[in-house]
Amino acid sequence: MTSRPPRKIFYTIDNLLQATLGGGMIRYLTYAPHFRQRGYEGEFFTAEHDLSEERIQSQRLKVHVVPGIADQPMQSIREALLQAAFDEAATFDRGSCIVTTDSCGLTRTSLQTVRNGHRKGIVATYNTSMMPGPMPTALVPSLKIRLLGSLYYRNHSLLITQTHAIERFYFRYFWLPRSKVQTIPNGVDCERFKPPTAADKAAARLRLGLPAEGLIMLSVGSIIPRKRTHLILEAWNEVSKQLPGAMLVVAGTLGRRSTFGEHASHVDSYTEQVTRLISRLPNPASVVLTGRQIDNVEDYLQAADAFVFASEREGLPNAVLEAMAAGLPCIVTPYEGFPEDGEELGRTDVHHVKSEATASALASAMTALLSDAPKRMSVGAAARDLMVRTQNLPVIIDQWTAAFERLCQPSRQHVSNPPLGQTKR
C-alpha cells in the first residue's frame, strides 16, 4: 500500500455503466478494488447506471451521472462524458489524477477536449479493447481519419491496447511513436475462475438444470451477428449427428438489450435466424440458450467440458480468458485482431485449438475435441497455466499501476512492455 495520498482515476464509460455487462467495460469495476489497494481511487462518469446502492457502498465506488444526456445520440453522450471527466480533473493538482477513456470517438469535439486537457498537464490514457471497425479506403477520407486519429491519440499521455495485434495496427495506421502505446492484456481473476473438481462439476450442472451425464460444449456471449452464433449452430448440426448425446449451451443475451442502441433492429432479425437454425437441428433440444445476461458464468464454466468462441471482431475476449483460466479447452476462430501464435492466447494446439471460420471446419474441431478426453485435459491444463502466469489479475493490475506511476512523473520516459513471457532488464 502506498503512503502518498490516493490518486484519482476518472473513467468515462460510454452511456451506460452496467453491473452485469461483460466485455471491455466491466473490467473497470473489477479492477477498482485492486487499484484502491495500490493507492488509486476510481470514479465513474456515465449517463446512467444500474449499480445497486449496496454495491456502490460496499466497493466504495463513486459514480458521476452526468445529467440531461441519456437521451442524446451516442456520440454526443461520449463527448459530454469526456468533457465532464476533464473538467473534474482540472480541479486537481497535476499528477494527482488520471482521465482514462474508452470508445469516446474520433471527432473534432473530443479532440479539442483532449487537447485542452493535454495543455493543462492532465494525464490521460486511451484504452482500446478491440480492433477499430472498417476504415475508409478512399484516399481523402482515409487521410482525414488517420490525421484526426494521430492528433487525438498523441494528445493522450498513453494509448493502452489489449493485444500486440491492436498495438501494431495503431502504430501503422495512425503513425504513432512507440512511446505512446503500451499493451496491457485483460486481467482474469484466477481465484474465481479455476478448474472444478468432479464434485464442483456435478453441483454446477445440478444448479443449472443440466444433465448430470454427457458432454457439454459451452459458448459465452450475446447472440448477435458479430459473435457469429449462427456459425456455431451450423457446425452443431453436424456435431449432433456424430455425438447425439452432446449438448451445446450458449450463455448470453438473446434479443435486444439497452446497450445495443441503433443496432437493435439487426438483433431482431438475427434472433429469428438463430431460432430457425435451432428448429432445423436433428435434435433441437441439444441446444440450450440462457437468453439473458448471466452473473454466474463460473457455474457454466464448471459444468462444461469444452468451450467454443467464433466472434468476427474482438480485442482480447474476457469470455475466452475466463474459460482458459477455468481449465476449459477452447476452440477459437480467427477474428480481426486475433493475436499471433505465442502471444496473449498462447500457442495453437497447446493453449487453445484454432479452427477456420467455416461450419465444416468448426464442426470437425468440436467433434474431435469432445471425442478426445486426453487432449481436452492437456489443452485445458496448459491454458490454465498460461492465464495464471501472464494474465492473472494481480499481474495485470501491477502493469496498469506501473504505467500510471510513470505517467504521473513527467520526467520519466515511457518504455513499452516486453512480449508476454519476457522481462525487462
N, C-alpha and C positions, 0 to 999 in steps of 0.2 A: 504494500500500500504506500503510495507516495505521500510525502509530508507537505508538499505545496498545496495551496488552495485548489479545489477542483476546477478543471476547465470545463467549459460547456461545449456540447456538440449539438448543433441545430440541424435537425433532419427536415427536409421537405419531402412529403410522401404523397405524390400525385394528388388525387382528390379525396381518397377515402382510406383512412387507416383502419384496417380490419383486424380483429383479434385472431381470426382463423384463416386469413388469406395466406396461401402458400407462396412459393416462389421468392423472387428477389426481395420484396418489401418486408416480409415477415422477419428477415434476418436482423433488422434493426431492433425490433422488440426483443428478439432472442439475445442479441449482443448486449443490450442495455445494462443488465445487472453485472456483466463481466467487465464492461467499461468502467462502471462505477467503482468496482474493486481496484481499478488501476488509476483512479483519480479523474474520470471523465463522466460528467452528468449529462444525460441525453434529454433534449426537449424536442417535441414533435410538432411540426406545423402541418395542418391539414384542413380541408374544407369541412369534413365531418368524420366521425368515428363511431365504432360500436364497442369500444372497450368498456368493461364494467368498472364501476367506481371502486369495487373491491380490488380489481387487478391494478388499477391506477395507484391506489394507496399502498397495496402490498409490495409492488415493484417500484414504488416511489417514482412513477413516471410523471412527466409534466407535458400536457398536451395543449397546444395553442390552436383553437379553432378560429380560423380567420373568417369573420362574419361577412355575409352578403355575397358569397361567391359560389356556393354549392350548385346553383342552377346555371352557372355560366358555362360556355364551351370549355372543353378540357384544357386547351392551350391557355386560355385566359386564367383558369384556375392555377395552372402551373406557374404562370408568370406572377400572379398575386402572392402565391406561397413563397416563391423565391424572393420577392421584394420584402415580404414580411420578415423572413429569416435574416436577410441582410440588414434590415432596419434594426432588428433586435441586436444583432452582432455589433452594430455601430455604437451601441451604448456601453460596450465593454472595452477594457484595455486591450491593446494589441497583444496577440499571442495567448489570450485567456479564453478564446472561444474559436470554434471551427464551424463553418457552414458546410454541410455535406449534402449534395443534391443528387437526385436520381431521376432521369427522364423529364427534365424541365424544358426540353425542346430547343431547337436551334432557330431562334427568332431574333430580330434586332432589339426587341424589348428585353429579352433575357440577357442578350449580350451586353446591353447598356447597364443592366443591374449588376452583372458580374464585374464588368469593367470598373464601375464606380466603387464597388467593394474592394477590388484589387488596388485601386488608387488610395483607398483609406487604410490599406495594410491588413485587410481582413483575410484570414486564412480560409480557403475554400477548396473542397475536393469535389470532383465529379465522379460518381460511381456508376459504371455501366455494367449491366448484368447480362446483356446478350448482344449479338451482332445487330447493327442497325438494319432496318428494313431495306427494301430495294432502293438503291441510289439512282439519281438521274444519269442517263447515258449520253444525252446530247451535250455538246461541248460547253455552251454558255451556262445552262442550268447546273451542270456538274461543277464547273469552275466556281460558280456563285456559292454553292453549298460547301465546297471544300474551303473556300476562303473564309466564309462565315464560321464554319466549324473550327478552323485553325485559330481564328481570333478568339472564339468563345473558350476553347479549351486552354489556350495559352494564358488567358486571364484567370484561370484557376491555379491554385498552388500545385495541384496534383490531379491527374486522371487515374483512377483506380479501376482496373479491369479484372474480371473474374478468371480469365484464362489467357494463356500466352497467345492463342489464336486471335482473340479480340485485340490484345495488345499490338500484335503485328499489323492488324487491319488499321488501327488508328495511327500508328507510325507512318504507314504507307499512304493512306488516303488523305489524312489531314496535315501531313508534313510536320509532325510534332517532334521535338527533340526528346531524346531518351530520358532526360532529367525530368520530363513532365509526366511520365507514365510508369505505373508500377502494377504488377499483377499480384492480387491477393485473392486466392480462391475462396469460395463459400466455406464457412465452417460448419461442421456437423457435430452434434452432441453424441459422442460415442458412449456415454453412460446411459443416455436414454435409448439410443438405437444400438442394440447389441444382439449377438446370436442368441436365440432362445434355447432352453433345454427342451427335452421331449415333453415334459410336463407343462412348460410355458406354451408350447405349440398347441397342445391339446386344449388347454384352458382358453387360449385365444380363439380357436375355432368354435369352442362352445359359446363363448361370449358373442361371437359374430353370427352364430346360427349356421356355420358352415359344416360340411360333412367331416366327421372325425377321421375317415379314411379317404384315400385318393389324392392325386396330385393337383396342386393349385398353382396356376400362373397368375401373377398379380401385375397390374399396371396402375399407377397413381397419377392423376392429372385430370383437369377439366376436360369434358368431352366437347372439344371444339376443333375446327379444321386444322389449326396449327399443330395440335397434338397428334393428329393422324390416327385417331381411334378407329376409323374405318379400315385402315390398313391392317391393324391388329385383328379386327374382326374378319376381314377377308382371309387372312392367314389362318385364323382359328377354324374356319370352315374345313380346312384340310387337317389341322391338328386333331380336331374332334373325331375325325374318321379314323385316324391312326391310333388315337388314345381315347376311346369312348368314355372312359371313367374320369378323365381330367376335367378340371373346371377353370374358367377364366373369370377373375374378379377385377373389375375396373372401379377404382375408388376415386370419385371426384364428381364435380357438379355436372348434372345433365340439364340442359336448357339454360335459360337466362340467369344471370346474376347481376348485381348492381354495378360491378366494375366493367362490364362488357361495353357499355355505352353505345356508340354508333354501330358496333358490330353485332348488336343483338339480333337483327333480322337474319344475318348469316347463321347465327347459332340456331335459330328456329328451324331453318331448312336442314341444317346439319343433324339436328336431333332426330328429325324424321328419317334421314338417310341411315343413321345408326340403328334406329328402331327397326327399319326394314331389313337391314343386314342380319340382325339377330333373329328376326322371324323366319328367315330363309335358311338358317343353320340346320344341319341334321338333327341337332338336339338343342333348341333354344334355351332350355333350362340349364345348359352347361355354362351359360354366361350370367354373371351377377353384376348389376350396376348399382352402386350405392345411391346414385342420383343426387348427392348432396356433398357439400364440403364436409370434411371429417377432421376432428381434432384428436382422434385416437389412431393415427396412422400406424403407430408401433404395433397395435393389435393385428392389423392386416399384414404387416411385415413378418410378424412372428408366425402367423397362420400359413404363410405361403411357402412354396418350395423353390420358386424362381420368379424373376422379375423381368418385364419387357417394357421398353420405352422407345417410341417411334416418332418423336416430335421432329418437325422440319426446321425449326429455328429456336435456338436456345443459347444460353451462356454456359453455365455450369449447373445443371438442374439439381435442386435440392432433393427431388424425389429419387434420383439415381444415387446420390451420395448417401442418403439415409438407408436405402436398400443395401448398398455395399457395406455400410457400417454395421448393418444388422446381419451380415454374413450371407446375404442372398446373392446367388449368381445372377448377373444382369445381362440381358440381351439388349443392345442399343443399336439403332440405325444411325448412320452419319447424318448430321444436320449442319446447317450453315453455322460455322463457328466451332465445329467439332475439334476437340484437342488432338494434336498429333500423337502418334504412338509413343508412350513413355511419359506423357505429360500428365495433366490432372486426373484423368481416368485410368492411368496406368497402361499396361501393355495388353494388346488384344490376345485373347485365349489364355491369358494368365490372370488378369484382374477383371476382365469383362469379356463378353462374346460380342463381336461386331457382325451385323448382318446387313446385306444390301436392303434398301428400302423398297422391296417388292414383296407382294404377298407370298409368292412361291419361296423366295429366299428366307423370309421371316418364318414361314411355316416349317421349313426344314430345320432352322435354328431352334425353334421352340420344341419341335418334336424330338430332336436329337438331345437337347439339354434335359428335358423332362424324362427321357428314357435312360439317362446316364447318371446314376447317383454318385459315383466317384468323382465325375467331373463337376457336378454341382457342388460337392463338398470342397474340392480343390479350389475352384474359382471363387467360391464364397469366402473361404478362409483367407485367400490372398487379397481379396477386395477389402475385407475387414482390416487386415494388417496395414494395407495402404492408407486407409482412412485414418487409422489411429496414428500413424507416423507422420502424415503430411497434412491432413485437413481436420484433425480433431479440434474442437472449438478453442481450447486454450492456446493451441499453436497459432491459429488464425487471429485470435484477439491480440496476441503478442505482436503479430505483424502489423495490425492496424495501429496499435498504440505506439509502436516504434516509429511508424510513419508520422503519426500526429506529433509526437515529441520532436521529431526532426523538423517538421514544418513550422512548429511554434518557435523554433530557434532559427531565424532567417540566416544566421551566419553559417549554418551547417548545410552542405550541399546534399541534395537527394541522390541516392545511389539505388538503382533498380534491384529488385530481388533476384537472386540466382535462380536457375531452373530448379524444379522440385527435386528434393533428394540431395542437393548440394548445399554447401555452406560458404559464407564469405570468409575470407582470410585476411 
